[in-house]
Amino acid sequence: MDKAIYDFINSPNTFDFIIRRTDYLDSFENDKNIMVSQTLKGRYDLCYTDISYLPEIQQILGTSFISSTSILLGIQDTLHLDTAGIIPVQYQPYLDLKGNGVIIGFVDTGIDFTQKIFRYEDGTSKILYIYDQSEKSENPPDGFYIGTEYNNEQINKALSLENPYDAVHQRDISGHGTFLASVAAGRSDSYDFS
């Protein structure tokens, strides 16, 4: 990657945002010195610009490109699922309604990959990849310029160590990402809140 681009992306004066791609946005990006690093799923631009442009961008595009409201979900329980008769239906072997083979991606504060709720019976991790954008860029995923990507093999190797964080440095300091991942994709084990 060009050093000037790398320095710009990692500058404390650089603001990044994601916005849905439109014809208007294409011309706006060129006029307002917005760098588009890539288009995600053919619809969303991952953009970078100088923080000084933020008020102008907000005025022209509105605040829809900023995710300003968190959605919080309650703790999983099965009482209502049992009452509604959903649990017996989920456990019908011929319906395959337990989410096997489904891959879910989370963009959040991280994930505590050491928790047993994210491990199979043999101790290996359910997590296929962790993309940590909070640390120095050591191994960014293809097409990305920042962060470090850890794959399932690296995560499993880390889990075999006395201190897993020596190998996989990513930590979920706030716990929000871990919580949401546990609700959506955790195993039916107890969660260790310690």
N, C-alpha and C positions, 0 to 999 in steps of 0.2 A: 504494500500500500504506500502511496505517496506520503512522505513525512508531513507535508503541509496539511493534508486531509486528516491524518491521524491526530496531529496537534489540534486542529480545529474541533474535531469530534470530542476530544478529551479535555478541551478547555473549560474552565469553570464558567466562562461567559457564553457557552453554547447551550442552547435550549433544544431539546428533541421532542418531537410529537408525532403521532400517527393520525392520518386523516384519510377519509375515503377519496379515491381518485375521481376527478371530474375534469371535463374540458376546461372549465374555468380555473381550476386549480393548476393545471399545466401552465397556463399563461401567468398566473399569479406567482408560481414558484420561480419562474424565470425573472420576473420583474422585481421580486423582493429578496433576492439573494438567498433563497432557500435551497439547500443541498438535499436531494433525494438520494438516499443510499441504496434503496431497493424498494420494489413493490411486492407486497405480501399478498398471496392468493390472487394476484391479478387485480386487486381492488383497493388496497390500502397502501399509501406511501409512508415510508419511514423517513422522516424529515429532520434536518438540523438547520438551525439558523442562530444568529447572534441574539442574545437575550434582549438587546436594545430594540429589536423588531417586535417583541412580544405584544406591546399595547396595540400596535398597528395591525398585527395579525388577528388579535382578538376582536378588534373593531370591524375588520373586513369579513373574517370567517366566523365570528361568534365564538363562543366558548365550547362548542360541540366537540372540538378536537382535544379538549382536556377532560380526562375522566375525573370529575370532581366529587362524585358521590360514591362511597363504598356501599356494596350490598353485603349485609351480614346475615348469615344463616344460623339457625339454632342448632343445638347438639342433636345428633341422630338419636331417635328412639324408635322402638317398633310397636308401641302400644296402638297408635292410630293405624299403622299398617296391618296389625293383627285384627283390629276391630273391623276394618274395611274388607278383610279377606284377601289382602294383597300378598301376604307372606306365603300362604299355601300355593298361590298361583306362581309366584317367583320360583318356588322350589320344585315345580313340575319339571322333570328332567328333559322332556321333549320340547319344552318352550324355550329353553336357553335364555332366561331373562336375568342372569346374574352379572352381565357385563364382561364375560370372558372374551378375550380377543379384541377388546375395545381399547384404543389409545386416547388418553385425554391429556391436553396440554394446559398448563397454568402459567399465567403471567402475573407474578405476585412477588411477595417479599422473600421468597425462597422456600426451601423445604428441609425439615430435619430428617435427612435420609437415614439416620441411625435408628429411628423408631421402628419397633417390631411390626407395627400396623402396616408398614410399607415393605414387609419381607414375606417371602414364601416359607413353608414349613422347613425347608433345608437351610434357611438363613440368607438366601440370596435375595437381592433387591428386586422389587416390582418396577422400580424407576429405570426407564430406558436411557434418559439423558437429563442432565442438569446444565442449564446455560446460565452461568453466573456473570452478570454485567457489573457487579460491584467491585470486582478485583481487577488487578492489572491484567492486561490482555496477554495471555500466554498461549492460548489455543482456541481462538474464536472459531465458530462454525463456518463452513464454507459460505462465502458471500457476505459475511459480517466482518466488521472492522474492530469490534471491541469485545471484551469479555473472555471468559474461558468456558469451554465445553467439556463436560465429563460424561463418558459413556457408561453403559451398564457394567462393562468389564472393570473399569476403573472404580466405580462405586462398590462393586463386590469385593475388589481387592482392598479398598479402604475399610470396609466392614470387617475384614479379617484381622485388621491391625488393632493394637491396644488403644491407640488414639486415631480414629478414622479421619479426623480433621487434618492430620499430617499429610494425607494423600489427596483428599477432596476438601478444599479450603472453604467451600461455601457453607454459610450458616444462616439460618433464619432467625434473626435477632428478635423480631416482633412476634413471630409465631402465627401471623395471619395466613400466610401461604400454606404453612403446615396444616393449620386448622381446615382450610377449605379443601386441600388435597385429601385430608383424612375423611371428610364428609363425602366427597365425591368418589374417591378411589381407594379408601383404606380398607383393610381386611376386617373381618368381624372379630377383632381382638380388642382387648382393653388398651386404651391410649395412655401412655406414661407421660403425665404432665410435669414430672420433676425436671 
